Amino acid sequence: MGDVLLVEAIPAADASSAPSEAVRSHERMLTSFNPATGEPVGYVPLVGREGVDAAVTAAREAQTDWGALSVTERTRYLHRLRLQIVEEAEELARLISTEQGKPRADALSIEVLPAATLLKYLEREARTLLAPRRVVPRQPMFASKRNNYRYEPLGVIAVISPWNYPFGIPFQQVAAALVAGNTVVLKPSPFTPLIGQKIAELGRLAGLPAGVLQVLHLDDADAPALVSHPAVDKIIFTGSTATGRKVMAAAAVHPTPVILELGGKDPALVCADADLDRAVPGIVWYAMANSGQTCASIETVYLERPIAEAFIRRAVAEVQRLRVGNPLDPDVEIGPLTNERQLQIVEEHVADAVAKGAEVLVGGRRRPGPGYFFEPTVLTRVDRSMRIMNEETFGPVLPIVVCDSMEEAVQLANESLYGLTASIWTSNLDRAQALAQRIRAGAVNINDHACNWAEPSASWGGVGHSGFGRTHGEFGLVEMVNIKWISADIRPGELEAWWYPYNEGTLHLLRNAVRFLFGATERRPYALASLLLNPRTYQRVNLVRLAMNFRQWL
C-alpha cells in the first residue's frame, strides 16, 4: 500500500458547472466543492468495503513493528511531522479556506497552530507520560509485591473526522494514537476529502512506515464497514450526536471501545462586574469564528441584568463590523458555512425563533449570491420553546438571555442536554471558581472560552449529549493505550495466608487481620495479640516485611 495510503486528489478541470449539492459521489469518485463559490475543487477515488479490509489488514500488520519502537523513536516521526506542518502552514491554511470555508486567519489560529503545539507537547512529554509507573501496594498483606502500570498500544485505531475542523481535529487525534504505538485508519468527512489527503501526504513526507497511517474515502453506504470491522481496536468519532449513536451501536457488536466527541451548546455567563472590553470581543469571536461551526462555539449568552444593556449594545456594534466574504481574502472575518444542509439548519433555527417572539438585532438572513453565507446574527428575547435554545445551531448566531442573577444563569445553562465547555466572565475570580464547579461541562474557562482546545496539556471532551472520552493531554494519551497492571511477588517458596488448605486457623487469622489492619485504634492491640498467638500467622505472613511497611497503612 506504499508508505502511507494516499490516493491522488485530482484537481477540478472544469469549475464552470457546479452541482447543487456540496458533495457528490459519481462513478466511485468523490467531488469536493468550494463552499464560497460552489465550484468544484478536486476529486478523490472512493475505496469501498474492499478498501476498508485492505487498509485495516495493512494497519494490523504494520502495528507490530510500529508498537515495538520506543516512545522516543516514535516522537522523532512527530518531530518531522511538525517541521513539515510549519513548512506548509500557509498552503494548509489556503486549502482549509478553499475546501471548508473558514478564513485563513481562523485556519491558522484554530487548526494549524494547535496541531503544531500538540506535536511539540508530545515530543517533550509522551516519553514521561507513557513510561511504566511503579505502584506501592496499599493492601498491607501485599507488602512483598512489586507492582507497576504499563501503557501498551491498543492496536488499530479508526479515526472518523468531521468537516468543521478537517485538519486540526483528526491530526491531533492521529498524532496521539501514533505516539502511543497504534496504527491509524483515518476516514475524513466527504465534505473535506482534500484536507484528509493532505494529512496523508504529510505522513508520507515525514517518512511514516508502510501501513502506519492510512486515509480512506468512503461513501455513506460503505462507512459502517470501518466502524464495525472486527480488527479495529478503538474508534474515535467526532460529529453529530445522532451519528454518534449509530457509531456506538455498530461498535457494540464486537464490542469495540469508542471515544465520542459530539455536539455542543456552550453557554457564556457574564457577571455584572465583567470587563466588557474583554468580554464583548471575546464572546463575539467565540460565537462567530469559523462561522459558528465549532462544537465549542458560544451558542447562548446569559447576562446579569445590570450589565445587559451595555453588553448588548456593544455586541451588536462588534457584529456589525464583521466582514463577510471569500475566506481567502485576508480582511474577511466570516466565511461561508461548509455545506447547504448546515445553512438550511441555521435558517430554520432563526426562522423558528423569530416566529416564536425572538428579536433580530443584526443579521438574521442568508446572503444572496453564490456560496453558503449567512449574516452574523444577534438575537434577544429567546426562550426554551425555540429550537435555537435546545438544538445545536452550528452557525454565526448569538442568542442572548437576560437573567436576574447568576443563580438563574447557572440553572438555565445546566438545562442543556449538552455539556462540552462553558465560560464565566467576571472580575471576581473567587466567585468564578465557585460558579465553575456548578456548571455541568467537560471544561469551564474564566474570562476566556474553549482555550483548552489549543492547550495541549488540557483535556478535551464533554458530558451528556456532547459525548464521552477525552482527547489531548495526559488523559487523551491514556485513551490510546491498554493500561496493564503487572505484579510480581518476591517471596520464593512462601504461601499466601488465604490459600488452601482452610482450617479454623485460617478463619482466625483473617478475622483478626481485618480487625488489626482496619479496625478502631483501641481494638488493634487485642487483634495483634490474637494474630501473634496463631501458628498460621507465622506459616503464611512475612511479619518482618509487614512491620517495615505498616506505617504507610496507618
Secondary structure, DSSP 8 states (H G I E B T S, - for coil): --SSB----EE-S--SS--SSS-EEETTEEEEE-TTT--EEEEEE--HHHHHHHHHHHHHHHHHHHHHS-HHHHHHHHHHHHHHHHHTHHHHHHHHHHHT---HHHHIIIIIHHHHHHHHHHHHHHHHHTS-EEE---SGGGTTEEEEEEEEE-SEEEEE--SSSTTHHHHHHHHHHHHTT-EEEEE--TT-HHHHHHHHHHHHHTT--TTSEEE----TTTTHHHHT-TT--EEEEES-HHHHHHHHHHHTTTT--EEEE----EEEEE-TT--HHHHHHHHHHHHHGGGG--TT-EEEEEEEHHHHHHHHHHHHHHHHT--BS-TTSTT--B---SSHHHHHHHHHHHHHHHHTT-EEEE--SB-SSSS--B--EEEES--TTSGGGTS---SSEEEEEEES-HHHHHHHHTTSSEESEEEEE-S-HHHHHHHHTTS-SSEEEESSSSGGGT-TTS-B--EETTEE--BSHHHHHHTTEEEEEEEEE--TT---TTSSS--HHHHHHHHHHHHHHHS-GGGHHHHHHHHHT-HHHHHH--HHHHHHHGGGG-
